[in-house]
C-alpha cells in the first residue's frame, strides 16, 4: 500500500552516483583492490538506499524496513551456511571482511541495499502482496547475475552446484525467491515519494549487469538468464517510468 508523503534531499543522488562510479570501476581492477572495492560499493549503495528512504519516508519507516531486510537476510544466510537450508550447501571465503554468525557483515547489507529499490519498484507496479511478489522476483533476478560473479571472484563457493544454472544450484534461486517474498510481504506499506533514485539504481543494476556479463566477464549465459529473470520486473517498470515522463 502506498501512502502519500513529501520529502526530498540531494544527498541520496550524490551517493547513488558514487555507487554507480564504483561499480563501473569494478571490472577494471583485480586482486585485493577488487575485494576492497566490492565491499566499499555495497557500503555506499546501502547508504544511498538508506539515505533516500530516511529523507523521503522518515527515520522510523527506514529503521523498520532496513531492519527487516538486513535482519532477515542475516538470519537466512546464517542458517544457510550452518545447515544448507534454504539455499543449498555453501561456504564463504575470507575476502569480504568481518563476519557475524559465519556471515560477512556486508552480505545482509547487500540484501537491503537492493532490497529497498526492489520493494519500491514492486509496489509501484502493483499494490500489496502482488507488489511483494514482483519485488521478490526482482531481487531474485538480481541474484542470477550476482551469484555467478561472486563465485568466480572466490567470495563463496557451492558444495554441489547441480542441478543448476551457470554454476549455481537451483535450490539457491528457490531459496532466494522464498526469503525475498517473505521479506517483501512484511513491508507492503510504502509511503509515496519521489523514487527516481531507487528506481534509477534498480534499472542501472539491471542494465549494467547485462552489459558487464556480455562485455567484460564473457558470460553470455549469465547475461541471458539474469536478463530474463530480472527483466520480468525491470522491463515493465522501465516502460511505466518512460510513460510518466
C-alpha positions as YAML, in Angstrom:
chain: A
units: angstrom
residues:
- id: 1
  name: UNK
  ca: [0.00, 0.00, 0.00]
- id: 2
  name: UNK
  ca: [1.39, 3.40, -0.99]
- id: 3
  name: UNK
  ca: [0.81, 6.30, 1.38]
- id: 4
  name: UNK
  ca: [1.49, 9.90, 0.30]
- id: 5
  name: UNK
  ca: [4.47, 11.75, 1.81]
- id: 6
  name: UNK
  ca: [6.67, 14.60, 0.62]
- id: 7
  name: UNK
  ca: [10.38, 14.92, 1.49]
- id: 8
  name: UNK
  ca: [13.41, 15.43, -0.71]
- id: 9
  name: UNK
  ca: [17.20, 15.59, -0.39]
- id: 10
  name: UNK
  ca: [20.18, 15.84, -2.68]
- id: 11
  name: UNK
  ca: [22.38, 13.53, -0.57]
- id: 12
  name: UNK
  ca: [20.90, 10.27, -1.96]
- id: 13
  name: UNK
  ca: [21.60, 11.44, -5.51]
- id: 14
  name: UNK
  ca: [25.27, 12.08, -4.75]
- id: 15
  name: UNK
  ca: [25.60, 8.72, -3.01]
- id: 16
  name: UNK
  ca: [23.83, 6.91, -5.84]
- id: 17
  name: UNK
  ca: [26.15, 8.46, -8.42]
- id: 18
  name: UNK
  ca: [29.14, 7.42, -6.30]
- id: 19
  name: UNK
  ca: [27.84, 3.85, -6.10]
- id: 20
  name: UNK
  ca: [27.44, 3.75, -9.88]
- id: 21
  name: UNK
  ca: [31.00, 5.02, -10.42]
- id: 22
  name: UNK
  ca: [32.36, 2.39, -8.04]
- id: 23
  name: UNK
  ca: [30.50, -0.33, -9.95]
- id: 24
  name: UNK
  ca: [31.91, 0.98, -13.24]
- id: 25
  name: UNK
  ca: [35.40, 0.63, -11.77]
- id: 26
  name: UNK
  ca: [34.89, -2.98, -10.58]
- id: 27
  name: UNK
  ca: [35.74, -4.77, -13.85]
- id: 28
  name: UNK
  ca: [38.83, -2.59, -14.27]
- id: 29
  name: UNK
  ca: [40.67, -3.70, -11.11]
- id: 30
  name: UNK
  ca: [41.74, -7.04, -9.69]
- id: 31
  name: UNK
  ca: [43.10, -8.85, -6.66]
- id: 32
  name: UNK
  ca: [42.84, -7.28, -3.22]
- id: 33
  name: UNK
  ca: [41.83, -3.94, -4.75]
- id: 34
  name: UNK
  ca: [38.77, -5.58, -6.29]
- id: 35
  name: UNK
  ca: [37.88, -7.16, -2.94]
- id: 36
  name: UNK
  ca: [38.05, -3.81, -1.17]
- id: 37
  name: UNK
  ca: [36.10, -2.16, -3.97]
- id: 38
  name: UNK
  ca: [33.35, -4.78, -3.75]
- id: 39
  name: UNK
  ca: [32.87, -4.12, -0.03]
- id: 40
  name: UNK
  ca: [33.04, -0.34, -0.48]
- id: 41
  name: UNK
  ca: [30.46, -0.49, -3.27]
- id: 42
  name: UNK
  ca: [27.98, -2.31, -1.05]
- id: 43
  name: UNK
  ca: [28.52, 0.17, 1.78]
- id: 44
  name: UNK
  ca: [27.98, 3.19, -0.48]
- id: 45
  name: UNK
  ca: [25.00, 1.64, -2.30]
- id: 46
  name: UNK
  ca: [23.44, 0.68, 1.05]
- id: 47
  name: UNK
  ca: [23.96, 4.22, 2.33]
- id: 48
  name: UNK
  ca: [22.40, 5.67, -0.82]
- id: 49
  name: UNK
  ca: [19.31, 3.49, -0.38]
- id: 50
  name: UNK
  ca: [19.02, 4.11, 3.35]
- id: 51
  name: UNK
  ca: [19.55, 7.86, 2.99]
- id: 52
  name: UNK
  ca: [16.87, 8.10, 0.31]
- id: 53
  name: UNK
  ca: [14.46, 6.13, 2.47]
- id: 54
  name: UNK
  ca: [15.19, 8.29, 5.53]
- id: 55
  name: UNK
  ca: [14.89, 11.64, 3.75]
- id: 56
  name: UNK
  ca: [11.80, 10.68, 1.74]
- id: 57
  name: UNK
  ca: [9.93, 8.33, 4.09]
- id: 58
  name: UNK
  ca: [11.21, 9.10, 7.57]
- id: 59
  name: UNK
  ca: [13.60, 7.54, 10.06]
- id: 60
  name: UNK
  ca: [11.05, 5.28, 11.75]
- id: 61
  name: UNK
  ca: [9.91, 3.68, 8.49]
- id: 62
  name: UNK
  ca: [13.51, 3.35, 7.33]
- id: 63
  name: UNK
  ca: [14.61, 1.69, 10.56]
- id: 64
  name: UNK
  ca: [11.81, -0.88, 10.37]
- id: 65
  name: UNK
  ca: [12.29, -1.56, 6.67]
- id: 66
  name: UNK
  ca: [16.06, -1.91, 6.65]
- id: 67
  name: UNK
  ca: [15.94, -3.81, 9.94]
- id: 68
  name: UNK
  ca: [13.63, -6.40, 8.37]
- id: 69
  name: UNK
  ca: [15.70, -6.64, 5.18]
- id: 70
  name: UNK
  ca: [19.14, -6.83, 6.74]
- id: 71
  name: UNK
  ca: [17.91, -8.89, 9.71]
- id: 72
  name: UNK
  ca: [16.07, -11.48, 7.65]
- id: 73
  name: UNK
  ca: [18.96, -11.58, 5.18]
- id: 74
  name: UNK
  ca: [21.40, -12.26, 8.02]
- id: 75
  name: UNK
  ca: [19.21, -14.98, 9.56]
- id: 76
  name: UNK
  ca: [18.68, -16.69, 6.20]
- id: 77
  name: UNK
  ca: [22.39, -16.60, 5.40]
- id: 78
  name: UNK
  ca: [23.45, -17.79, 8.86]
- id: 79
  name: UNK
  ca: [21.03, -20.71, 8.72]
- id: 80
  name: UNK
  ca: [22.10, -21.39, 5.14]
- id: 81
  name: UNK
  ca: [25.80, -21.56, 6.00]
- id: 82
  name: UNK
  ca: [25.14, -23.75, 9.02]
- id: 83
  name: UNK
  ca: [22.59, -26.16, 7.53]
- id: 84
  name: UNK
  ca: [22.39, -25.73, 3.75]
- id: 85
  name: UNK
  ca: [18.74, -24.62, 4.05]
- id: 86
  name: UNK
  ca: [17.16, -22.92, 2.13]
- id: 87
  name: UNK
  ca: [19.81, -22.15, -0.49]
- id: 88
  name: UNK
  ca: [21.95, -25.28, -0.59]
- id: 89
  name: UNK
  ca: [25.34, -26.02, 0.97]
- id: 90
  name: UNK
  ca: [27.88, -23.24, 0.52]
- id: 91
  name: UNK
  ca: [30.70, -21.54, 2.40]
- id: 92
  name: UNK
  ca: [32.18, -18.04, 2.39]
- id: 93
  name: UNK
  ca: [35.76, -17.14, 1.57]
- id: 94
  name: UNK
  ca: [37.80, -14.71, 3.65]
- id: 95
  name: UNK
  ca: [37.75, -11.67, 1.34]
- id: 96
  name: UNK
  ca: [34.53, -9.92, 2.39]
- id: 97
  name: UNK
  ca: [35.62, -8.67, 5.78]
- id: 98
  name: UNK
  ca: [34.26, -9.19, 9.33]
- id: 99
  name: UNK
  ca: [31.69, -11.89, 9.93]
- id: 100
  name: UNK
  ca: [28.66, -12.30, 12.18]
- id: 101
  name: UNK
  ca: [27.34, -15.82, 12.80]
- id: 102
  name: UNK
  ca: [29.60, -17.05, 9.99]
- id: 103
  name: UNK
  ca: [28.25, -14.47, 7.51]
- id: 104
  name: UNK
  ca: [30.26, -11.47, 6.27]
- id: 105
  name: UNK
  ca: [28.56, -8.35, 7.63]
- id: 106
  name: UNK
  ca: [28.49, -6.87, 4.14]
- id: 107
  name: UNK
  ca: [26.14, -9.65, 2.93]
- id: 108
  name: UNK
  ca: [22.97, -8.66, 4.84]
- id: 109
  name: UNK
  ca: [23.73, -5.06, 3.87]
- id: 110
  name: UNK
  ca: [23.70, -6.21, 0.24]
- id: 111
  name: UNK
  ca: [20.25, -7.77, 0.74]
- id: 112
  name: UNK
  ca: [19.00, -4.40, 1.99]
- id: 113
  name: UNK
  ca: [20.88, -2.18, -0.48]
- id: 114
  name: UNK
  ca: [18.94, -3.52, -3.47]
- id: 115
  name: UNK
  ca: [16.02, -4.81, -1.44]
- id: 116
  name: UNK
  ca: [14.82, -1.24, -0.96]
- id: 117
  name: UNK
  ca: [14.80, -0.36, -4.70]
- id: 118
  name: UNK
  ca: [13.11, -3.70, -5.43]
- id: 119
  name: UNK
  ca: [10.47, -3.01, -2.77]
- id: 120
  name: UNK
  ca: [9.74, 0.43, -4.22]
- id: 121
  name: UNK
  ca: [9.61, -0.85, -7.80]
- id: 122
  name: UNK
  ca: [7.30, -3.73, -6.95]
- id: 123
  name: UNK
  ca: [4.86, -1.53, -5.05]
- id: 124
  name: UNK
  ca: [4.81, 0.99, -7.90]
- id: 125
  name: UNK
  ca: [3.79, -1.79, -10.29]
- id: 126
  name: UNK
  ca: [1.15, -3.43, -8.08]
- id: 127
  name: UNK
  ca: [-0.20, -2.93, -4.55]
- id: 128
  name: UNK
  ca: [0.09, -5.25, -1.57]
- id: 129
  name: UNK
  ca: [1.10, -8.87, -1.93]
- id: 130
  name: UNK
  ca: [1.08, -8.70, -5.73]
- id: 131
  name: UNK
  ca: [3.73, -5.99, -5.49]
- id: 132
  name: UNK
  ca: [5.61, -8.05, -2.92]
- id: 133
  name: UNK
  ca: [5.73, -10.94, -5.39]
- id: 134
  name: UNK
  ca: [7.12, -8.65, -8.09]
- id: 135
  name: UNK
  ca: [9.69, -7.26, -5.65]
- id: 136
  name: UNK
  ca: [10.75, -10.79, -4.78]
- id: 137
  name: UNK
  ca: [11.16, -11.70, -8.44]
- id: 138
  name: UNK
  ca: [13.23, -8.55, -8.97]
- id: 139
  name: UNK
  ca: [15.57, -9.28, -6.04]
- id: 140
  name: UNK
  ca: [15.92, -12.94, -7.02]
- id: 141
  name: UNK
  ca: [16.59, -11.90, -10.60]
- id: 142
  name: UNK
  ca: [19.48, -9.76, -9.37]
- id: 143
  name: UNK
  ca: [21.00, -12.81, -7.71]
- id: 144
  name: UNK
  ca: [21.00, -14.60, -11.07]
- id: 145
  name: UNK
  ca: [23.67, -12.04, -12.01]
- id: 146
  name: UNK
  ca: [25.30, -11.74, -8.61]
- id: 147
  name: UNK
  ca: [25.96, -15.34, -7.61]
- id: 148
  name: UNK
  ca: [28.00, -16.41, -10.67]
- id: 149
  name: UNK
  ca: [30.08, -13.23, -10.39]
- id: 150
  name: UNK
  ca: [30.77, -13.69, -6.68]
- id: 151
  name: UNK
  ca: [31.61, -17.38, -7.05]
- id: 152
  name: UNK
  ca: [34.01, -16.55, -9.87]
- id: 153
  name: UNK
  ca: [35.65, -13.94, -7.61]
- id: 154
  name: UNK
  ca: [36.04, -16.52, -4.82]
- id: 155
  name: UNK
  ca: [33.77, -14.80, -2.32]
- id: 156
  name: UNK
  ca: [31.81, -18.01, -1.73]
- id: 157
  name: UNK
  ca: [31.58, -21.49, -3.21]
- id: 158
  name: UNK
  ca: [28.96, -24.21, -3.54]
- id: 159
  name: UNK
  ca: [29.46, -27.75, -2.33]
- id: 160
  name: UNK
  ca: [27.35, -29.12, -5.20]
- id: 161
  name: UNK
  ca: [26.06, -26.76, -7.90]
- id: 162
  name: UNK
  ca: [23.97, -29.44, -9.62]
- id: 163
  name: UNK
  ca: [21.31, -29.20, -10.89]
- id: 164
  name: UNK
  ca: [21.85, -25.56, -11.59]
- id: 165
  name: UNK
  ca: [22.29, -22.63, -13.95]
- id: 166
  name: UNK
  ca: [25.64, -21.01, -14.67]
- id: 167
  name: UNK
  ca: [27.27, -22.97, -11.86]
- id: 168
  name: UNK
  ca: [24.66, -22.02, -9.24]
- id: 169
  name: UNK
  ca: [22.27, -24.65, -7.83]
- id: 170
  name: UNK
  ca: [18.57, -24.21, -8.49]
- id: 171
  name: UNK
  ca: [17.94, -24.56, -4.75]
- id: 172
  name: UNK
  ca: [19.61, -21.17, -4.34]
- id: 173
  name: UNK
  ca: [17.16, -19.50, -6.71]
- id: 174
  name: UNK
  ca: [14.19, -21.09, -4.96]
- id: 175
  name: UNK
  ca: [15.59, -20.08, -1.57]
- id: 176
  name: UNK
  ca: [16.09, -16.50, -2.68]
- id: 177
  name: UNK
  ca: [12.56, -16.32, -4.05]
- id: 178
  name: UNK
  ca: [11.05, -17.62, -0.80]
- id: 179
  name: UNK
  ca: [13.11, -15.39, 1.51]
- id: 180
  name: UNK
  ca: [12.66, -12.34, -0.72]
- id: 181
  name: UNK
  ca: [8.88, -12.81, -0.86]
- id: 182
  name: UNK
  ca: [8.67, -13.20, 2.92]
- id: 183
  name: UNK
  ca: [10.77, -10.06, 3.29]
- id: 184
  name: UNK
  ca: [8.67, -8.01, 0.87]
- id: 185
  name: UNK
  ca: [5.36, -9.31, 2.21]
- id: 186
  name: UNK
  ca: [6.26, -7.83, 5.60]
- id: 187
  name: UNK
  ca: [6.87, -4.41, 4.04]
- id: 188
  name: UNK
  ca: [3.94, -3.62, 1.77]
- id: 189
  name: UNK
  ca: [3.08, -0.26, 3.40]
- id: 190
  name: UNK
  ca: [5.37, 2.01, 1.38]
- id: 191
  name: UNK
  ca: [4.83, 5.79, 1.59]
- id: 192
  name: UNK
  ca: [4.71, 7.53, -1.78]
- id: 193
  name: UNK
  ca: [7.77, 9.64, -2.56]
- id: 194
  name: UNK
  ca: [9.94, 10.80, -5.44]
- id: 195
  name: UNK
  ca: [11.55, 7.46, -6.29]
- id: 196
  name: UNK
  ca: [13.88, 8.42, -9.12]
- id: 197
  name: UNK
  ca: [16.91, 7.43, -7.01]
- id: 198
  name: UNK
  ca: [15.87, 3.87, -6.05]
- id: 199
  name: UNK
  ca: [14.17, 3.38, -9.42]
- id: 200
  name: UNK
  ca: [17.29, 4.57, -11.20]
- id: 201
  name: UNK
  ca: [19.55, 2.35, -9.10]
- id: 202
  name: UNK
  ca: [17.33, -0.62, -9.86]
- id: 203
  name: UNK
  ca: [17.37, -0.04, -13.62]
- id: 204
  name: UNK
  ca: [21.10, 0.73, -13.57]
- id: 205
  name: UNK
  ca: [21.75, -2.55, -11.75]
- id: 206
  name: UNK
  ca: [19.75, -4.42, -14.37]
- id: 207
  name: UNK
  ca: [21.26, -2.78, -17.44]
- id: 208
  name: UNK
  ca: [24.84, -2.71, -16.16]
- id: 209
  name: UNK
  ca: [24.65, -6.36, -15.10]
- id: 210
  name: UNK
  ca: [23.60, -7.44, -18.59]
- id: 211
  name: UNK
  ca: [26.31, -5.30, -20.18]
- id: 212
  name: UNK
  ca: [29.07, -6.34, -17.78]
- id: 213
  name: UNK
  ca: [28.42, -10.04, -18.30]
- id: 214
  name: UNK
  ca: [28.44, -9.60, -22.07]
- id: 215
  name: UNK
  ca: [31.30, -7.13, -22.49]
- id: 216
  name: UNK
  ca: [33.63, -7.62, -19.50]
- id: 217
  name: UNK
  ca: [33.08, -11.02, -17.89]
- id: 218
  name: UNK
  ca: [32.41, -13.06, -21.07]
- id: 219
  name: UNK
  ca: [29.40, -14.79, -19.53]
- id: 220
  name: UNK
  ca: [26.61, -14.57, -22.11]
- id: 221
  name: UNK
  ca: [24.68, -17.31, -20.33]
- id: 222
  name: UNK
  ca: [24.56, -15.22, -17.15]
- id: 223
  name: UNK
  ca: [23.52, -12.15, -19.16]
- id: 224
  name: UNK
  ca: [20.68, -14.16, -20.73]
- id: 225
  name: UNK
  ca: [19.38, -15.84, -17.57]
- id: 226
  name: UNK
  ca: [19.69, -12.74, -15.40]
- id: 227
  name: UNK
  ca: [18.40, -10.53, -18.19]
- id: 228
  name: UNK
  ca: [15.23, -12.60, -18.46]
- id: 229
  name: UNK
  ca: [14.78, -13.12, -14.71]
- id: 230
  name: UNK
  ca: [15.28, -9.55, -13.51]
- id: 231
  name: UNK
  ca: [13.80, -8.25, -16.76]
- id: 232
  name: UNK
  ca: [10.40, -9.66, -15.77]
- id: 233
  name: UNK
  ca: [10.16, -6.65, -13.47]
- id: 234
  name: UNK
  ca: [12.74, -4.23, -14.88]
- id: 235
  name: UNK
  ca: [11.17, -4.01, -18.33]
- id: 236
  name: UNK
  ca: [7.59, -3.29, -17.19]
- id: 237
  name: UNK
  ca: [8.89, -0.78, -14.65]
- id: 238
  name: UNK
  ca: [11.04, 0.90, -17.29]
- id: 239
  name: UNK
  ca: [8.04, 1.16, -19.61]
- id: 240
  name: UNK
  ca: [5.88, 2.66, -16.88]
- id: 241
  name: UNK
  ca: [8.62, 5.12, -15.89]
- id: 242
  name: UNK
  ca: [9.02, 6.18, -19.52]
- id: 243
  name: UNK
  ca: [5.28, 6.69, -19.89]
- id: 244
  name: UNK
  ca: [5.27, 9.05, -16.90]
- id: 245
  name: UNK
  ca: [7.95, 11.34, -18.37]
...
